[in-house]
Amino acid sequence: MRIEAVIPVYRPDEKLLALLEGLSRQRVPVAAIHLVNTQRDLFADFLRAQGMTEEAFAARFPAVDLCHIEKKDFDHGATRNLGAKRCSEGTDVLLCMTQDAVPADENLTANLTEPFESDALLAACCARQLAAPGADAAERLSRQFNYPDASRTKSQEDFPELGIKTYFCSNVCAAYRMTLFYRLGGFPAPMIFNEDMVFAGRALQAGYRVRYCADARVVHSHNYGPMQQFHRNFDLGVSQAQHPEIFAGAKSEGEGVRYVKAVLHVMQKEHCLREVPSFLVGCAFRYLGYREGKNYRKLSQKKILRYTGNRGFWDNWWRQHSQDQG
């Protein structure tokens, strides 16, 4: 299979170099890596900070195809679709990653793409995420809860059992069968967040399948503060409110309660009680952000801009809707 990767980039750091190095060492190679960078000057700053010229970067990573967009043009769905359009005509698998996800070993692409060969209805495969060294207990346990060590292939028939988890897929590291990706219209756009789950939901509702591959692993985690969690979950709530065709019957609150109980249980078992208060504060901010996002239509533009983590999306959204009304 020919694999090509698409990675949106914004204010990169040394993790991007580790990611590119990791992809270059894969047992099943990545034929091309399309970096869609937001703001050319910021990428130049990154190269200077790494002591590299553009020529040195290109020589070190010959598989990289680098293009630049303006910040006003970034969109979680459209930007990845732009990268997909830059893939070669014979590409079999589109690999989507984020700039801070680092392959755990040289078997990532092999383990992530081999399931496509035995299941013609498989539209996407999602990798397992491992917490980075130094991650706090809450983040480490969150990764264990959301990314277990057992693989599973999901279809729409699993919805009564799994609920919203049926549609779970993360573009931190996920592979898509290119023919089905185009047949299903690519990622939704405009999209504030959650383009991966909306695509997975559409694929499952169309009769295809999505697989979680526990043996395909990347190192990826964040120690977000309460307000960062609020902003992210506000955008998550907005994405669900704007796509009722996927999320109307898939309640997130029950899964959230299950997550809190599971993490608290392991914290107690592992004697991490000192981190419980900060974990609960973070959960409260997540829930408040999510609830406000689900009800964003009742909020003023001023409040939306205060709550969101993606102001550029709203500038484009309101501009488009004012033109439609005009």
HELIX and SHEET records of a PDB file:
HELIX    1   1 GLU A   14  SER A   24  1                                  11    
HELIX    2   2 ARG A   40  ALA A   49  1                                  10    
HELIX    3   3 GLU A   54  ARG A   60  1                                   7    
HELIX    4   4 LYS A   71  ASP A   73  5                                   3    
HELIX    5   5 ALA A   78  LYS A   85  1                                   8    
HELIX    6   6 LEU A  108  SER A  118  1                                  11    
HELIX    7   7 ALA A  137  ASN A  146  1                                  10    
HELIX    8   8 GLN A  156  ASP A  158  5                                   3    
HELIX    9   9 PHE A  159  LEU A  162  1                                   4    
HELIX   10  10 GLY A  163  TYR A  167  5                                   5    
HELIX   11  11 MET A  178  ARG A  183  1                                   6    
HELIX   12  12 GLU A  195  GLN A  205  1                                  11    
HELIX   13  13 PRO A  226  ALA A  241  1                                  16    
HELIX   14  14 PRO A  244  PHE A  247  1                                   4    
HELIX   15  15 GLU A  253  LYS A  269  1                                  17    
HELIX   16  16 LEU A  273  GLU A  275  5                                   3    
HELIX   17  17 VAL A  276  LYS A  294  1                                  19    
HELIX   18  18 TYR A  296  LYS A  298  5                                   3    
HELIX   19  19 GLN A  301  TYR A  307  1                                   7    
HELIX   20  20 ARG A  311  GLN A  325  1                                  15    
SHEET    1   A 8 VAL A  64  ILE A  69  0                                        
SHEET    2   A 8 ALA A  32  THR A  38  1                                        
SHEET    3   A 8 ILE A   3  VAL A   9  1                                        
SHEET    4   A 8 VAL A  93  MET A  97  1                                        
SHEET    5   A 8 CYS A 173  ARG A 177 -1                                        
SHEET    6   A 8 LEU A 122  LEU A 130 -1                                        
SHEET    7   A 8 ARG A 209  VAL A 219  1                                        
SHEET    8   A 8 VAL A 102  PRO A 103 -1                                        
SHEET    1   B 8 VAL A  64  ILE A  69  0                                        
SHEET    2   B 8 ALA A  32  THR A  38  1                                        
SHEET    3   B 8 ILE A   3  VAL A   9  1                                        
SHEET    4   B 8 VAL A  93  MET A  97  1                                        
SHEET    5   B 8 CYS A 173  ARG A 177 -1                                        
SHEET    6   B 8 LEU A 122  LEU A 130 -1                                        
SHEET    7   B 8 ARG A 209  VAL A 219  1                                        
SHEET    8   B 8 ARG A 152  LYS A 154 -1                                        
END                                                                             
